[in-house]
Amino acid sequence: MAGGNPFMPPGLPGSGGAPTGGGPQSTPGAGVNGPGPSAQNSGLGRGPGASILAPGPPSPPPSGQAGPPPASRAGQPFADIHQNLRYVKNQFDDNVKAQKVLDHLRVELDQLMDMGDMVRPEHVIEAAGRLVGHGIGATQLAQIMSSMPAQGGEGLASWIRMHDITVTNQEALVAREAMVLQNRLGVAGIKSIAATHLEQEASRARMPSGPGPGGMMPSGPEPPTGNALSGGMPGGGMPTPDEGGEGG
């Protein structure tokens, strides 16, 4: 989507960074231009001459490839495999955060859409306040609202429909990214488990077979030297009358 989505906080999947333009914008479908800077700020409850600070230029998109392992793990076997798992896990976590942002936006937009041309600017401001409470950046919301028509009615309803289409497209994009990342996370997890197994096998193979407990080498059972009933006498067995000294 050209220009990125100003609803999304910078750095989340599909955000593309927030737009940096702060001037009046034309409202597609409404046929009217947005109010001037003073009217914009008045609609936000600011005094004349106030300005809305735009964020810096958007950061470049991620490459999709994990970087090299940190120096502390550089010499370990399979370090790149474990590093890739952490990288994909971070991508997946960012996608989950983006989905939560869109879920909050969807709730508020649906409520505004239900009002039709009865929607008023104060309704949008109240919705923006609830979104800030959910952790969405106030600067991004202020940028969005800078192009909001100062009066309610069809112009404002058309402005809301425009952003509803933007969020709908963003929802589809984040959902597609989630499916790809789930597959990549599963593959990376299996590779990491296999690498861990090989590391454990190699570690066991390097362990020496040392002496047993107490420093003694293990040995087999000693052969018996006599029968317990023989009293230790060679040959074993019970003594006979001749052996006992009684003649006949």
N, C-alpha and C positions, 0 to 999 in steps of 0.2 A: 504494500500500500504506500503510495508516494507520500513523502513528507513524514512518515512515521505516525504513530498514534499518540497524541498529547495526553490521552487518558492514562497511559501506562507510565509508571515511574521509570526513570532512566536505568538501563542495565538489565531490565527484565526482557525475556524472549519476545521478539516482535515489536519492541518499543520503538526502536529506531531513533531514540532520543527525542526530547521535546523540541518543538519548533521554536526558533528564536525570534521570529517576527512578532512585533507587538503592535503594529499599526492596524487600522480598520481593515476588516475583511468582508468580502461579499458573501452573503448567505445563499447557498444554492437553493433554488426553488422558491425563494421568497421574493427575489427581485429588488431587494433593498440592501443598502450598505450598512455596516455596523456603525454605531455612534462614534464620535470623535473621542480623543483621549480623556477630556474632562467629563464627557457624558458617561464614558465607560467607568471611570472611577466613582462618579456619583452613583451609578447603579450598584456598585459594590459597597456603598456606604463610606467612600473615601471623599476627602475634600478635593476641590479643583486643584489641578497641578500635580497631584500625586502620581506616582508612576508604579508600574508593576515590573518587578525585576525578573528578567528572563534568565534561565540557566545558561551555562556556558555551552560551547559547541558539543554535539553528541560525540561520545566515544566510539571508536571503530568497532564493528561487530566482532564477536568471537570467531576464531578460526575453525572451531570444531575439533581441534586436535590438542591432546594433552601436551604440556610442555615437558622438559626433561625433569627427572626426579631431583629433589633437593640434594644438596651436597652430603647431608647426613645419611642418605640412602643410596648414593651414587654407586657404591661398590657392591651393593647387595644383589644377589641373583633375582631375576624377575622383577626388579624395581620398577621398570617401565610398565609392566602389566598392572601392578598395584596402583601406580600413579594414574593410569588411564581410568581405573575404576573410580578413584576419588574425583577425577575430573568430570566424568559422566554423571556421578552422583550429584555434584554441584549444579550441573546443568538441569538435572531433573528437579532439584529443589527450587531452582529459579522458576522453572515452569509451573510448579505448584503454587508459588507465590503469585505469579501472574494470573493464574486461574482464580485465586481468591480475590484479587483486585477486580477482575472482571465480574465475579459473582456479586460483589457489592455494587458495582456500577449497574449491573443488570436489574437489581432490585429497585434502585432509585429511578433508573430510566423508565422502567415499566410503570411505576407510579406516576411519573410525569406524563408519560404517553397517554395514560388513562384519562387525564384531565382534558385532553384535546385542546381546543382554542380557549379554554377557560384557565389555562395555566398562567401564572403570574411570575414575575422575576423573583418575588420573595419565596415562592415555592422552590425555585432552582437554588436560591441561596441556602434555604434550609436543608435541601438535599446535599449540597456541597459541604455544609457543616457536619452532617452525619458521616460523609465519606472521609473527611479529615479525621473524625473520631475512629474510623476503621484503619487509619494509618496511611491513607493516600496523601501524597504531598500537597500542601496548601499552595505552593508555587505553581504546580501543574494545573490545579483547579482554577487558580486565579487567571492563568493564561487562557484556559478554555472559556471562562466567563467574560474575558475581556471583549469577546466578539458577540456576546449575548445582546439581543435587542433590549432596549431600555423599557419598552412597553410590552404588556401581555397581548394575547390574541393570536391570530394566525401566524404572524411573523415569528413569534417565540415558539409556537408549536412546530413550525417548519424547522427552526434551528435545533430543536430537540430531536426531531426525526432524523436530521442529518447526523447527529452524534449517535443516535440509535443504530444507524446503518454502520457507522465506524466501529462501534463496539461489537456488533454482530459479526462483521468481517474478522475482527480481532479474535473473537471467541473461536471461530472456525480455524484460524491459524494456530492458536495455542493448542487446540485439541489435536490437530495434525502433528504438531511438534511433540505432544505428550506421547502419542503412539510410537513415534520414531525413537524417542528417548527411553521409553519402557523397553523396547527391543534391545537397544544398545546397552542399557543397564543390565539386562539379563545376560547378554553375551559377555560383557566385561566381568560380571560377577562369577560366571562359570569359569572363565579363564583365571581369575584371581584365586578361586578355590583350588583349581588344579595346580596352580603354581605353589600355593601354600602346602599342598600334599607332597609335591616333589621336594620342597625345601625340608619338610619334616623327615621324609625318607632319607635324604642326603645327610641330614644331621644324625639320624640313628646309625647310618652306615659308618660315619666317622667316629662313633663312640667306641673306645677300646673295651675289650672284655677283661676287666680288672679282677683282682682277687675278691673272694667272697667276704662276708662279714667277719670282722676280727682279723683281717689280713691273711686268713688261711685260704689256700686254694681248695676248691671243692673236690671231694674224692668220693669214690663209690663205697658201698657198704663193705665192711670187713667180713671175711668168711668165718663161720663159727669154728671154735677150737675144740669143742666137746659138748656132750649132752649135759643138760642141766641136771639130770637125774644121776649121772655118773659121778658127780662131785668133782668133775674136772679130770677124772682118770682117763688115761689113754685108752682108746678102744671103745669107751662108753659102755653103757648097759649096766645092769644091776650086778653086784658081786655074787659069785657062785659059792656053794658051800665049801668047795676046795680052796677057793681064793680067800674064804674067811678064816681058814685055819682049823676047821672042824673035820677030822678024819673019819673014815668009816672003815 
